[in-house]
Amino acid sequence: MAKILVVDDEPDLEILIRQKFRKKIRDGEYEFVFASNGRHALEQLEQHPDVEVVLSDINMPEMDGLTLLSKLNEQHALLKAVIVSAYGDMENIRTAMNRGAFDFVTKPVNFLDLELTIDKTLAHVGQLRQTLKAVKENNILKMYVDETVLHFMDSREFETSLMASETLEASIAFIDICGFTSISENETPNNVVKLLNSYFDVMVKQIINHEGYIDKFIGDAIMAVFRGEFHLDRAIDACLAVRTEIARLPASTENITYKPNVSIGINSGEVVSGNIGSASLRRLDYTVIGDVVNTSQRLQSAAKQGQIIIGENAWEKIKDSFKCVKVGEITLKNKQKPVVVYEVIS
């Protein structure tokens, strides 16, 4: 049902409107609200925020229609107004249009023409609201989807390459907030979410600063991906920065006494990047998969509080750039052979 505000100081107009549009009113297509002048119209809009179209006369006491147009543009940007007036000279028409009127209907009113004008105006308001909704949804989407995915969605081959993938060299970092599970058990969900988000905010800034991107949040952990030149060096630099910034945070936040710390696993090598999921169900996740990813997560699980752990292959690539100490051989979950790991110090 479309709600329409009629603003006119002629009391007979309300009766006429109800008569001429009785079928639309009876069928639930139109609902009319009435006001006797511009000031009264603004009061009515406060009580009826779902009004979509305003039909307004020009010459009225207290506040005329042209002044009302200016107020509508300031306070109710999504509304569209149609001037319905006997003052149909070019000067008034131009003034009304310049103040934001969508259309102009002259009196005496041709109600067939008025109905067409109302429907045209309602369609325009509907398009505006759909556009605003799309903008809001797009802004929300950007908060959930990585920029790489958004660029991919904007490409011409998006529809035909939903299940496409590519093989590339990358570094994967899993960063876990140590001991946070116990906080979740003893605190309210609202406090837990606020605290976790404050930690993630610190961590994500460092990852982005070193040109990585967030693949996903996993409970109280982050999976980050680094691509391009010197991706392993940037991954380690980012994780060192994360560890430093997290260690600087106070022990008490949101009325919770907890000193945050992280354990980190980093691995580097060939991964498969693409859309994983079900195209038929229209539920996909743009991610990277492969043994390099799995090993990175296993390294993080083996890391102690405050440790950044890498494998021997990664150590060979960065040993001249970072200070590391050999931890030794450890057995990772679902790995048949022990692996040699190193701790990155600085």
Phi and psi in degrees as a GROMACS rama.xvg file:
@    title "Ramachandran Plot"
@    xaxis  label "Phi"
@    yaxis  label "Psi"
@TYPE xy
-92.0072  128.611  ALA-2
-99.996  127.944  LYS-3
-124.197  131.11  ILE-4
-99.8566  122.51  LEU-5
-104.152  123.484  VAL-6
-117.105  109.085  VAL-7
-162.938  141.019  ASP-8
-89.1067  2.83585  ASP-9
-87.4889  112.372  GLU-10
-64.3119  -26.42  PRO-11
-70.1883  -21.1011  ASP-12
-65.1658  -36.8973  LEU-13
-59.9279  -45.2843  GLU-14
-62.1469  -42.7399  ILE-15
-64.7026  -42.5055  LEU-16
-61.03  -45.7884  ILE-17
-64.8503  -34.4872  ARG-18
-70.7586  -50.2035  GLN-19
-67.6394  -29.4404  LYS-20
-111.713  25.6704  PHE-21
-61.9805  -36.6559  ARG-22
-66.9332  -44.0568  LYS-23
-60.9918  -39.9591  LYS-24
-67.5964  -45.7216  ILE-25
-63.9551  -37.4687  ARG-26
-80.5879  -0.569414  ASP-27
77.2945  19.9957  GLY-28
-87.3777  -38.4282  GLU-29
-120.578  144.277  TYR-30
-131.489  129.109  GLU-31
-107.726  141.138  PHE-32
-122.639  144.146  VAL-33
-122.23  146.348  PHE-34
-141.532  149.069  ALA-35
-92.2194  -12.6751  SER-36
-165.319  179.223  ASN-37
-62.2206  -41.2653  GLY-38
-62.7172  -45.3275  ARG-39
-62.5994  -35.6798  HIS-40
-61.9432  -43.2379  ALA-41
-63.9116  -36.5622  LEU-42
-64.6857  -41.1063  GLU-43
-64.5951  -37.258  GLN-44
-66.2397  -31.2507  LEU-45
-65.0714  -37.0816  GLU-46
-82.5253  -22.147  GLN-47
-129.259  73.5063  HIS-48
-67.9024  -10.412  PRO-49
-91.688  8.68641  ASP-50
-62.744  135.236  VAL-51
-106.982  -34.5139  GLU-52
-132.241  139.429  VAL-53
-114.027  128.249  VAL-54
-106.488  117.358  LEU-55
-132.233  137.568  SER-56
-75.0689  168.928  ASP-57
-95.1044  -56.1463  ILE-58
-85.2321  103.964  ASN-59
-144.684  153.997  MET-60
-72.5107  160.53  PRO-61
69.6228  -55.2022  GLU-62
-147.771  120.77  MET-63
-81.3012  174.281  ASP-64
-67.4004  -34.5606  GLY-65
-69.0778  -38.7321  LEU-66
-65.0608  -40.2997  THR-67
-59.1928  -40.2612  LEU-68
-56.3564  -44.5976  LEU-69
-61.8214  -41.6104  SER-70
-65.4208  -39.4724  LYS-71
-62.7183  -41.8183  LEU-72
-62.9775  -33.0179  ASN-73
-78.2269  -39.2657  GLU-74
-108.926  -21.828  GLN-75
-139.033  72.3358  HIS-76
-63.9024  -29.0225  ALA-77
-82.1386  -14.5403  LEU-78
-72.2981  149.734  LEU-79
-123.551  136.108  LYS-80
-112.418  141.111  ALA-81
-116.574  124.431  VAL-82
-81.4292  128.376  ILE-83
-120.76  102.78  VAL-84
-150.853  153.35  SER-85
-77.8625  -15.2065  ALA-86
-85.4357  72.6657  TYR-87
-95.2293  23.2356  GLY-88
-72.4168  160.429  ASP-89
-60.426  -36.3592  MET-90
-61.4621  -46.7024  GLU-91
-66.887  -38.7147  ASN-92
-62.387  -46.604  ILE-93
-64.6142  -40.9033  ARG-94
-61.5985  -44.3433  THR-95
-62.3896  -45.1246  ALA-96
-64.7866  -40.2738  MET-97
-65.3623  -24.8113  ASN-98
-93.5202  5.79723  ARG-99
108.425  8.09336  GLY-100
-64.2027  140.319  ALA-101
-82.0351  -34.8604  PHE-102
-156.241  174.349  ASP-103
-140.102  125.226  PHE-104
-120.312  132.187  VAL-105
-94.4215  151.337  THR-106
-92.2276  149.628  LYS-107
-65.8367  144.078  PRO-108
-77.5737  130.172  VAL-109
-88.3996  105.286  ASN-110
-70.0125  -24.6459  PHE-111
-66.653  -43.7745  LEU-112
-64.7607  -38.8557  ASP-113
-63.8338  -40.452  LEU-114
-62.9079  -43.4677  GLU-115
-62.436  -39.667  LEU-116
-65.587  -41.7407  THR-117
-61.6735  -46.6681  ILE-118
-63.7923  -40.1873  ASP-119
-63.5394  -40.6673  LYS-120
-68.6962  -41.5328  THR-121
-61.2308  -40.0259  LEU-122
-62.6908  -40.3614  ALA-123
-65.3641  -43.0593  HIS-124
-62.0695  -40.644  VAL-125
-60.3991  -41.2416  GLY-126
-65.1564  -39.9794  GLN-127
-61.4666  -44.3078  LEU-128
-67.8243  -37.5947  ARG-129
-64.7035  -39.5354  GLN-130
-64.6944  -44.7037  THR-131
-62.2801  -40.8649  LEU-132
-62.0336  -42.4806  LYS-133
-63.6561  -39.9783  ALA-134
-63.0238  -45.1677  VAL-135
-62.1658  -44.5803  LYS-136
-63.6728  -37.8381  GLU-137
-65.4735  -41.2516  ASN-138
-64.9664  -38.3037  ASN-139
-66.942  -42.2327  ILE-140
-57.0588  -39.1875  LEU-141
-63.8729  -23.6316  LYS-142
-77.766  -23.0381  MET-143
-102.653  -22.9566  TYR-144
-116.204  136.9  VAL-145
-66.9012  152.495  ASP-146
-59.7366  -32.8773  GLU-147
-59.7188  -41.4431  THR-148
-67.7643  -41.4934  VAL-149
-62.3676  -39.6835  LEU-150
-65.252  -39.0082  HIS-151
-64.0337  -42.0476  PHE-152
-63.9484  -26.5527  MET-153
-84.0683  -7.3309  ASP-154
-80.6435  157.81  SER-155
-66.6157  -33.3718  ARG-156
-87.5044  12.9713  GLU-157
-54.3236  -52.3785  PHE-158
-64.4433  -35.2214  GLU-159
-88.3464  -6.56515  THR-160
-125.528  30.1229  SER-161
-59.0065  -37.5524  LEU-162
-99.2421  11.6246  MET-163
-72.891  154.942  ALA-164
-144.988  166.681  SER-165
-139.815  150.796  GLU-166
-100.269  132.046  THR-167
-150.174  165.524  LEU-168
-91.6803  130.836  GLU-169
-155.537  165.981  ALA-170
-116.439  137.338  SER-171
-117.048  132.335  ILE-172
-122.847  127.968  ALA-173
-106.592  124.8  PHE-174
-122.53  118.51  ILE-175
-115.373  139.239  ASP-176
-85.0956  115.233  ILE-177
-68.9969  136.215  CYS-178
69.2378  14.9717  GLY-179
-75.5567  -21.0934  PHE-180
-59.053  -37.8028  THR-181
-66.2476  -32.1383  SER-182
-64.8596  -42.7559  ILE-183
-61.637  -30.9287  SER-184
-74.198  -26.8106  GLU-185
-112.778  -6.3294  ASN-186
-117.314  163.674  GLU-187
-68.8468  148.292  THR-188
-55.04  -36.6092  PRO-189
-63.6584  -44.3477  ASN-190
-67.2014  -37.6494  ASN-191
-62.6854  -45.7661  VAL-192
-64.5266  -43.8648  VAL-193
-60.7942  -44.4077  LYS-194
-66.9961  -45.09  LEU-195
-61.7175  -43.5126  LEU-196
-64.2144  -34.0842  ASN-197
-66.329  -36.4456  SER-198
-70.5835  -45.5223  TYR-199
-59.1609  -37.0487  PHE-200
-60.0983  -42.7109  ASP-201
-64.4154  -45.0413  VAL-202
-67.7949  -44.5125  MET-203
-64.5341  -38.516  VAL-204
-58.0737  -42.0625  LYS-205
-69.5948  -38.0749  GLN-206
-63.0328  -46.0071  ILE-207
-66.7823  -38.4928  ILE-208
-58.8178  -27.0799  ASN-209
-105.357  23.9392  HIS-210
62.6595  32.0293  GLU-211
-98.7347  172.905  GLY-212
-136.592  155.606  TYR-213
-83.6708  117.779  ILE-214
-77.6501  -42.8158  ASP-215
-168.228  157.903  LYS-216
-99.7319  130.69  PHE-217
-123.411  92.2793  ILE-218
62.7446  -116.037  GLY-219
-103.987  27.1259  ASP-220
-128.203  161.178  ALA-221
-125.014  137.137  ILE-222
-106.962  118.513  MET-223
-116.233  146.628  ALA-224
-123.511  137.056  VAL-225
-124.254  125.854  PHE-226
-123.138  169.065  ARG-227
87.9765  -165.602  GLY-228
-64.6843  139.726  GLU-229
52.3902  39.0602  PHE-230
-63.7365  -34.8124  HIS-231
-69.4839  -43.5194  LEU-232
-59.2879  -43.63  ASP-233
-67.4301  -35.3838  ARG-234
-63.5586  -43.3905  ALA-235
-68.4375  -43.6567  ILE-236
-57.8823  -43.1118  ASP-237
-63.1199  -42.6834  ALA-238
-70.0591  -35.7877  CYS-239
-62.6326  -41.5181  LEU-240
-66.595  -40.6344  ALA-241
-59.3535  -47.8826  VAL-242
-60.2858  -41.7002  ARG-243
-65.2267  -46.9534  THR-244
-68.5882  -37.4596  GLU-245
-65.8567  -39.6485  ILE-246
-65.207  -24.0982  ALA-247
-80.4604  -13.7786  ARG-248
-69.4521  148.834  LEU-249
-67.0396  159.371  PRO-250
-78.6032  -18.0258  ALA-251
-122.734  122.108  SER-252
-144.142  143.296  THR-253
53.1929  37.7921  GLU-254
63.2842  21.7135  ASN-255
-116.683  130.288  ILE-256
-92.0169  106.939  THR-257
-160.847  126.956  TYR-258
-97.8536  109.584  LYS-259
-71.6754  146.873  PRO-260
-152.23  164.271  ASN-261
-129.793  153.262  VAL-262
-121.608  138.112  SER-263
-134.7  137.873  ILE-264
-123.402  134.846  GLY-265
-128.697  135.479  ILE-266
-139.772  156.747  ASN-267
-140.265  142.993  SER-268
156.985  -155.747  GLY-269
-85.3229  128.103  GLU-270
-130.328  163.715  VAL-271
-105.131  125.761  VAL-272
-114.67  133.404  SER-273
168.466  -168.492  GLY-274
-88.9815  121.258  ASN-275
-112.164  129.613  ILE-276
147.602  -150.526  GLY-277
-119.716  111.105  SER-278
-67.8186  -34.7376  ALA-279
-65.6024  -33.8392  SER-280
-89.0508  -1.83515  LEU-281
56.2859  42.3744  ARG-282
-131.967  102.593  ARG-283
-126.798  157.076  LEU-284
-130.724  120.028  ASP-285
-82.3684  113.571  TYR-286
-151.931  -179.371  THR-287
-119.101  142.309  VAL-288
-135.082  166.539  ILE-289
136.658  173.625  GLY-290
-62.9213  -32.0676  ASP-291
-61.0591  -40.9309  VAL-292
-66.3601  -46.9383  VAL-293
-60.8587  -42.2338  ASN-294
-66.3971  -37.6176  THR-295
-58.6415  -43.5517  SER-296
-66.5236  -38.196  GLN-297
-65.859  -38.4564  ARG-298
-63.0993  -41.1703  LEU-299
-61.9593  -40.9503  GLN-300
-63.5462  -30.154  SER-301
-83.65  -17.3396  ALA-302
-72.0845  142.597  ALA-303
-88.5032  174.119  LYS-304
-56.4743  126.286  GLN-305
84.6354  -3.00322  GLY-306
-91.66  146.279  GLN-307
-117.686  114.81  ILE-308
-111.119  135.417  ILE-309
-130.752  161.32  ILE-310
-84.4592  174.983  GLY-311
-67.0929  -38.1549  GLU-312
-62.0189  -42.1536  ASN-313
-66.1818  -39.7697  ALA-314
-60.8947  -39.925  TRP-315
-59.0402  -32.9613  GLU-316
-78.5365  -27.9091  LYS-317
-121.952  6.58428  ILE-318
-61.3047  -24.7465  LYS-319
-86.1718  -9.22094  ASP-320
-108.897  -21.3649  SER-321
-131.526  149.852  PHE-322
-84.8562  120.357  LYS-323
-131.633  156.303  CYS-324
-126.24  142.617  VAL-325
-75.8213  127.392  LYS-326
-87.4758  -39.0864  VAL-327
120.249  -167.413  GLY-328
-83.7321  135.507  GLU-329
-136.096  156.447  ILE-330
-101.106  120.758  THR-331
-92.8644  149.844  LEU-332
-57.8774  133.37  LYS-333
64.8682  18.2418  ASN-334
-111.921  128.603  LYS-335
-71.4164  -39.696  GLN-336
-104.752  144.013  LYS-337
-62.9038  152.533  PRO-338
-121.244  149.729  VAL-339
-88.8032  129.618  VAL-340
-125.34  157.005  VAL-341
-128.367  150.107  TYR-342
-102.214  129.045  GLU-343
-82.4449  122.375  VAL-344
-93.821  -50.3793  ILE-345
